[in-house]
């Protein structure tokens, strides 16, 4: 009986892989040599003894099949037979780069970036093809459970296409800070699915699927220096983005314009605060990272640094439920309540979320990771 059960489980995984692989693509990132020298000159210089070598000539660098200098790569999943592809934002973050999609059959397609989610690590890419592509069904990430078997597929190390790994869901609703590009920029990612299925550099943007062959997540990050700790963006985030893209031609996100840290008992003691739950309004440290973004909804509502936001739209804020989690379901332009604690007294402010614009993301403390 044990052998039969094991065989059945193995057959399920094999059947899932066969179903999913035709829907997974590689994304190759290329750039002109002169543009690369302009944008990233120090990345091409190599320390050599007591000096640094100049950038190597163009012919010594790796090239894409299209003749560009290859600077990176990732994965994606086909979500519509017309050529719509879902991936991570950090895979296609460079606006001056060229992107080529390589499908499961080795065919190359020029990629056009349709939209990047300003808050989540999600992006949509479009390719033109006469072939009818095989879209991957999108599951319901809200129904994922601890211990559930999952399979991750992508182009490991940017070289080994359709690399498959399997494991289980190890955790839910994780918060991390991930390095999102070669320049060291980071982004706070929340509500992630944790898995022990191996996720390697190049897997970013590939699907995390259940045994029904449905995508329940988008592989996004691994913890630096750890083993078998990977994270995926819940697919329901991408489904919401897809609706926004279809209706408005872009991905809109509500924005308050406040930087903060989510409180716990340790931070309460450190800052000598009266409560251990809430969002403590705090600047990030640099002069250009104030606690309240000028002219933002938070600024207009009268929010101040050192305020503690304890409720947003009558929903309590704690370590598991942050401001972005509550804003996720809030419509733009609708006034909502903001309960704060200021100088030991509670106060209710009225605030109207506006559309998020780049370079205005709120801050939050989290754990250190890197994106593959």
C-alpha positions in Angstrom: 0.0 0.0 0.0 2.8 2.4 0.9 4.6 1.7 -2.5 1.3 2.3 -4.4 0.7 5.6 -2.5 4.2 6.7 -3.3 3.8 5.8 -7.0 0.5 7.6 -7.2 2.0 10.8 -5.7 5.0 10.6 -8.1 2.6 10.1 -11.1 0.7 13.2 -10.0 3.9 15.3 -10.0 5.0 14.0 -13.4 1.5 14.7 -14.8 1.6 18.2 -13.4 5.0 18.9 -14.9 4.0 17.7 -18.3 0.9 20.0 -18.2 2.7 23.1 -17.0 6.1 23.1 -18.9 4.6 24.3 -22.2 3.3 27.4 -20.5 6.6 28.4 -18.9 9.1 30.8 -20.7 12.5 32.2 -20.2 13.1 36.0 -20.3 16.5 37.2 -21.6 17.6 40.7 -20.7 20.0 42.4 -23.1 21.5 45.9 -23.5 23.7 47.8 -26.0 27.3 47.9 -25.0 27.5 51.7 -25.0 24.4 51.9 -22.9 25.7 49.4 -20.5 29.0 51.4 -20.1 26.9 54.5 -19.4 24.5 52.9 -16.9 26.7 50.4 -15.1 30.4 51.2 -15.8 31.7 49.8 -12.4 29.9 46.5 -12.8 32.2 45.7 -15.8 35.4 46.6 -13.9 37.3 43.8 -12.2 39.6 44.3 -9.1 43.1 43.1 -10.0 45.7 43.3 -7.4 46.2 47.0 -6.4 44.2 48.3 -9.3 40.9 47.9 -11.2 40.8 46.6 -14.7 38.9 48.7 -17.3 35.7 47.2 -18.8 36.4 44.3 -21.1 35.8 44.8 -24.9 32.4 44.0 -26.2 33.4 40.8 -27.9 34.5 39.3 -24.5 31.1 39.7 -22.9 28.2 37.2 -23.1 25.7 38.1 -25.8 22.0 37.4 -26.4 21.0 35.7 -29.6 20.0 39.1 -30.8 23.5 40.5 -30.4 23.0 42.5 -27.2 25.1 42.2 -24.1 23.3 39.7 -21.8 22.9 41.3 -18.4 20.3 39.0 -16.8 17.3 36.8 -17.2 14.3 35.3 -15.5 11.2 33.3 -16.2 7.6 33.9 -16.9 4.3 32.1 -17.4 1.9 32.4 -20.3 -1.6 33.4 -19.0 -3.3 34.0 -22.3 -3.1 32.3 -25.7 -2.6 35.7 -27.4 0.9 36.0 -25.9 0.3 37.7 -22.5 3.0 36.7 -20.0 3.2 37.2 -16.2 6.5 37.6 -14.5 8.2 39.5 -11.6 8.7 43.3 -11.9 12.3 43.0 -10.9 13.0 40.7 -14.0 11.9 43.5 -16.4 12.8 46.5 -14.2 15.4 48.1 -16.5 13.5 50.5 -18.8 16.5 50.9 -21.2 17.0 47.1 -21.7 15.7 44.9 -24.4 13.7 41.7 -23.5 13.4 38.5 -25.4 11.0 35.7 -24.5 12.2 32.1 -25.3 9.3 29.7 -25.2 9.4 26.0 -24.2 10.1 25.0 -27.8 13.1 27.3 -28.1 11.5 30.0 -30.3 12.5 33.6 -29.6 10.0 36.5 -29.4 10.5 40.2 -28.9 8.9 41.2 -25.6 7.0 44.4 -24.9 6.4 45.5 -21.3 2.7 46.2 -20.8 2.7 47.1 -17.1 4.7 47.0 -13.9 2.9 46.9 -10.5 4.1 49.9 -8.5 3.7 48.1 -5.2 4.0 44.4 -5.8 6.7 42.5 -7.6 4.5 41.7 -10.6 4.7 42.7 -14.3 3.0 41.8 -17.6 4.8 41.2 -20.8 3.3 40.8 -24.3 4.8 38.9 -27.3 3.4 38.7 -30.8 3.1 35.2 -32.3 1.0 33.4 -34.9 1.0 30.3 -32.8 -1.7 29.6 -30.3 0.1 29.5 -27.0 -0.8 27.3 -24.0 -1.9 29.5 -21.1 -1.4 28.2 -17.5 -4.6 28.2 -15.4 -4.5 30.6 -12.4 -5.6 29.0 -9.1 -6.8 30.6 -5.9 -3.9 31.4 -3.6 -6.2 32.2 -0.7 -6.9 28.4 -0.5 -3.3 27.3 -0.1 -2.5 25.3 3.0 0.6 24.5 5.0 2.1 21.2 3.9 0.5 21.3 0.5 2.6 19.8 -2.3 3.9 22.4 -4.9 6.1 22.4 -7.9 8.4 25.3 -9.0 9.4 25.7 -12.6 11.8 28.2 -14.3 15.1 28.8 -16.0 17.6 28.1 -13.2 20.7 30.3 -13.3 19.4 31.8 -16.5 20.7 28.8 -18.3 18.8 25.6 -17.5 15.3 26.1 -19.0 12.4 24.2 -17.5 14.2 23.2 -14.3 11.7 21.6 -12.0 11.8 21.3 -8.2 9.1 20.1 -5.8 8.3 20.6 -2.1 5.6 21.8 0.2 4.2 25.1 1.3 6.3 25.9 4.4 4.7 29.2 5.5 2.0 31.8 4.6 1.8 35.6 4.8 5.5 36.1 5.1 7.0 39.6 5.1 10.5 40.2 3.5 12.8 42.8 2.1 14.2 41.7 -1.2 17.1 43.0 -3.3 15.5 43.7 -6.6 18.3 44.7 -9.0 22.1 44.6 -9.5 22.4 48.1 -8.0 21.2 46.9 -4.6 17.8 48.5 -4.5 15.3 46.8 -2.3 11.6 46.4 -2.0 9.3 45.3 0.8 7.2 42.3 -0.2 4.4 41.1 2.0 1.9 38.3 2.3 4.2 35.8 0.5 4.0 32.1 0.2 7.0 30.3 1.6 8.1 27.0 0.1 11.0 24.6 0.4 10.9 23.8 -3.3 14.3 24.9 -4.6 14.1 28.4 -6.2 17.4 29.5 -7.8 18.6 32.6 -9.6 16.8 32.7 -12.9 13.6 31.2 -11.5 12.1 34.6 -10.8 8.8 35.0 -12.5 8.2 31.3 -13.0 5.2 29.6 -11.6 4.7 27.9 -8.3 1.9 25.3 -9.1 -0.3 22.9 -7.2 -0.9 19.3 -8.3 -3.9 20.4 -10.4 -1.5 22.3 -12.6 -2.7 25.7 -11.5 -0.4 28.6 -10.7 -0.8 29.6 -7.1 2.3 31.8 -6.9 5.0 33.6 -8.8 8.5 32.6 -7.7 10.2 35.7 -6.4 12.9 35.5 -3.7 15.1 33.3 -1.6 16.8 34.0 1.8 20.5 34.8 1.4 22.6 32.2 3.1 19.8 29.8 3.9 18.7 26.6 2.3 15.2 25.6 1.2 13.6 28.9 2.0 12.0 30.5 -1.0 9.1 32.8 -1.5 6.4 33.4 -4.1 3.9 36.2 -4.8 0.4 34.9 -4.3 -1.3 34.6 -7.7 -4.4 36.4 -6.5 -2.3 39.6 -6.5 -1.6 39.1 -10.2 -5.2 38.4 -10.9 -6.2 41.7 -9.4 -3.5 43.4 -11.4 -4.8 41.7 -14.5 -8.3 43.2 -14.0 -6.8 46.7 -13.4 -4.8 46.4 -16.7 -7.8 45.3 -18.6 -10.0 48.1 -17.3 -7.7 51.0 -17.0 -4.7 50.1 -19.2 -2.4 50.3 -16.2 -2.1 48.9 -12.7 -3.4 51.4 -10.1 -2.6 51.1 -6.4 -3.9 53.2 -3.5 -1.3 55.2 -1.7 -1.2 57.2 1.6 2.4 58.5 1.6 3.6 57.5 5.0 6.8 55.6 6.1 6.4 53.4 9.1 7.5 50.3 11.0 5.0 47.7 12.3 5.3 47.6 16.1 5.9 44.6 18.3 6.9 44.2 22.0 10.6 44.7 21.2 10.1 47.9 19.2 7.7 49.2 21.9 10.5 48.9 24.5 13.1 50.3 22.1 11.1 53.5 21.4 9.4 53.6 24.8 5.9 53.6 23.3 2.6 53.1 25.1 1.4 50.3 22.7 3.0 47.2 21.1 0.8 47.1 18.0 0.2 49.6 15.2 2.2 51.4 12.6 4.8 53.8 14.1 5.3 56.7 11.7 9.0 57.1 11.2 11.5 58.5 8.6 13.8 56.0 6.9 17.0 57.8 7.8 18.0 59.6 4.6 17.1 63.3 4.2 15.0 62.4 1.1 13.0 59.7 3.0 10.8 61.7 5.3 8.1 60.0 7.5 5.4 61.9 5.6 5.6 62.4 1.8 5.0 66.1 1.0 1.6 66.7 -0.7 0.5 63.1 -0.1 -2.8 62.0 1.3 -1.1 61.5 4.7 0.3 65.1 4.6 -3.1 66.5 3.6 -4.8 64.5 6.5 -2.5 66.0 9.1 -0.5 62.9 10.0 2.8 63.6 11.8 6.0 61.8 12.5 5.9 59.7 15.7 2.1 59.2 15.4 1.1 55.6 15.9 -1.6 54.4 13.4 -3.7 51.9 15.3 -6.6 51.5 12.8 -7.2 52.1 9.1 -10.8 52.0 7.9 -11.8 50.6 11.3 -9.4 47.6 10.9 -6.7 47.1 13.5 -3.1 47.2 12.4 -0.6 44.7 13.7 2.4 42.7 12.5 0.2 40.5 10.3 -2.0 43.2 9.0 -0.2 46.3 7.7 -1.4 49.4 6.0 -0.8 47.9 2.5 -2.9 44.8 3.3 -5.9 47.0 4.3 -5.4 49.4 1.3 -5.4 46.4 -1.0 -9.2 46.4 -1.0 -9.7 50.2 -0.7 -11.1 52.1 -3.7 -9.2 55.2 -4.9 -10.7 58.5 -4.1 -12.9 57.3 -1.2 -12.5 58.9 2.2 -11.7 56.5 5.0 -10.9 56.8 8.7 -7.5 56.7 10.3 -7.3 56.2 14.0 -4.0 57.3 15.5 -2.3 57.6 18.9 -0.6 61.0 19.4 0.9 62.1 22.7 -1.0 59.4 24.5 -4.4 60.4 23.1 -6.4 58.7 20.4 -7.5 60.8 17.4 -9.4 60.0 14.3 -8.3 61.6 11.0 -10.1 61.5 7.6 -7.8 60.4 4.7 -8.4 59.8 1.0 -6.1 57.3 -0.7 -4.7 58.5 -4.1 -3.0 56.6 -6.9 0.5 55.5 -6.2 3.4 57.0 -8.1 6.9 55.7 -8.3 9.5 56.7 -5.7 6.9 57.1 -3.0 6.7 53.7 -1.4 6.2 53.5 2.4 8.8 51.7 4.4 8.6 48.8 6.9 11.1 46.7 8.8 11.5 43.1 7.5 14.0 40.3 6.9 16.9 40.4 4.5 16.6 38.3 1.3 17.6 38.4 -2.3 15.6 37.9 -5.5 16.7 35.1 -7.8 
